[in-house]
Amino acid sequence: MKKTYAQMTPEELRQEIAKLKEKARKAEQLGIVNEFAVYERKAIMAQAYLMDPSSIKPGEIYRIEGAPGEFFKVEYLKGRFAWGFRLNGEKYEEALPISMLSPLKEEE
């Protein structure tokens, strides 16, 4: 039986991410766009389990990885997802995996 990301050790997660990225690369080379997107999303979710959710603070604004110039204001966290709103976008609430968020300024 396959383990969930929550049950995996950090090393198992890193191996899973490497496998998913390789599958995504192959799908991209073959021009299978849907498959590429699925593997990319799975890798992003696996990366979220390598992060400490407490590193994401409600009320803060973060850059969205893979979306240059887009920012996200976190309202609250639920599991490995940050719920909030994109700035300068539609004002609807959405959830992003915490691995898609990076701080506006690097911590010193």
C-alpha positions as CSV (number, residue, x, y, z in Angstrom):
1,M,0.0,0.0,0.0
2,K,1.3,3.4,-0.9
3,K,2.0,5.9,1.8
4,T,0.4,9.4,1.9
5,Y,2.7,12.4,1.8
6,A,1.9,13.0,5.5
7,Q,3.2,9.5,6.4
8,M,6.5,9.8,4.4
9,T,9.8,10.7,5.9
10,P,11.6,13.8,4.6
11,E,14.0,11.5,2.6
12,E,11.0,9.6,1.1
13,L,9.4,13.0,0.2
14,R,12.6,14.1,-1.5
15,Q,12.7,10.9,-3.5
16,E,9.1,11.2,-4.5
17,I,9.6,14.8,-5.6
18,A,12.5,13.8,-7.8
19,K,10.4,11.0,-9.4
20,L,7.5,13.3,-10.0
21,K,9.8,16.0,-11.5
22,E,11.3,13.4,-13.8
23,K,7.9,12.1,-14.9
24,A,6.9,15.8,-15.5
25,R,10.0,16.4,-17.6
26,K,9.3,13.3,-19.7
27,A,5.6,14.3,-20.2
28,E,6.7,17.8,-21.3
29,Q,9.2,16.4,-23.8
30,L,6.4,14.2,-25.2
31,G,4.0,17.1,-25.4
32,I,1.5,15.6,-23.0
33,V,0.5,18.8,-21.3
34,N,-2.2,17.4,-19.0
35,E,0.1,14.8,-17.6
36,F,2.9,17.4,-17.1
37,A,0.5,19.6,-15.1
38,V,-0.6,16.7,-12.9
39,Y,3.0,15.7,-12.0
40,E,4.0,19.3,-11.4
41,R,1.1,19.8,-9.0
42,K,1.9,16.5,-7.2
43,A,5.5,17.6,-6.7
44,I,4.3,21.0,-5.3
45,M,2.1,19.1,-2.8
46,A,4.9,16.8,-1.8
47,Q,7.1,19.9,-1.2
48,A,4.5,21.3,1.1
49,Y,5.1,18.4,3.4
50,L,8.7,19.3,3.7
51,M,7.8,22.8,5.0
52,D,6.9,23.9,8.5
53,P,3.4,25.4,8.2
54,S,4.2,27.8,11.0
55,S,6.6,29.5,8.6
56,I,3.5,30.9,6.8
57,K,1.8,33.7,8.9
58,P,-1.8,34.8,8.5
59,G,-2.1,38.4,7.5
60,E,1.2,38.4,5.6
61,I,1.7,38.8,1.9
62,Y,3.7,36.3,-0.1
63,R,5.0,35.9,-3.7
64,I,3.4,33.0,-5.6
65,E,6.1,30.7,-7.0
66,G,5.7,30.2,-10.7
67,A,3.5,33.3,-11.1
68,P,5.8,36.3,-11.5
69,G,4.3,39.5,-10.2
70,E,1.5,37.8,-8.4
71,F,1.0,38.1,-4.7
72,F,-1.1,36.3,-2.2
73,K,-2.5,37.5,1.2
74,V,-2.9,34.6,3.7
75,E,-6.0,34.7,5.8
76,Y,-5.6,31.4,7.5
77,L,-3.9,28.0,7.3
78,K,-5.7,24.6,7.1
79,G,-3.3,21.6,6.9
80,R,-0.7,22.3,4.2
81,F,-2.8,24.9,2.4
82,A,-2.9,28.7,2.9
83,W,-6.3,30.2,2.3
84,G,-6.6,33.8,1.2
85,F,-6.8,36.1,-1.8
86,R,-4.6,37.1,-4.7
87,L,-3.8,40.8,-4.7
88,N,-5.0,42.8,-7.8
89,G,-7.0,39.8,-8.8
90,E,-10.6,38.6,-8.4
91,K,-11.5,38.9,-4.8
92,Y,-12.5,35.3,-4.3
93,E,-11.0,33.1,-1.6
94,E,-8.7,30.3,-2.8
95,A,-6.2,27.8,-1.3
96,L,-2.6,27.4,-2.4
97,P,-0.2,24.7,-1.1
98,I,2.2,26.4,1.3
99,S,5.1,25.3,-1.0
100,M,3.9,27.8,-3.6
101,L,4.5,30.8,-1.3
102,S,7.7,32.6,-0.7
103,P,8.3,35.6,1.6
104,L,8.4,39.1,0.0
105,K,11.6,39.8,1.9
106,E,14.2,37.2,2.9
107,E,14.5,36.6,6.6
108,E,17.7,38.0,8.1
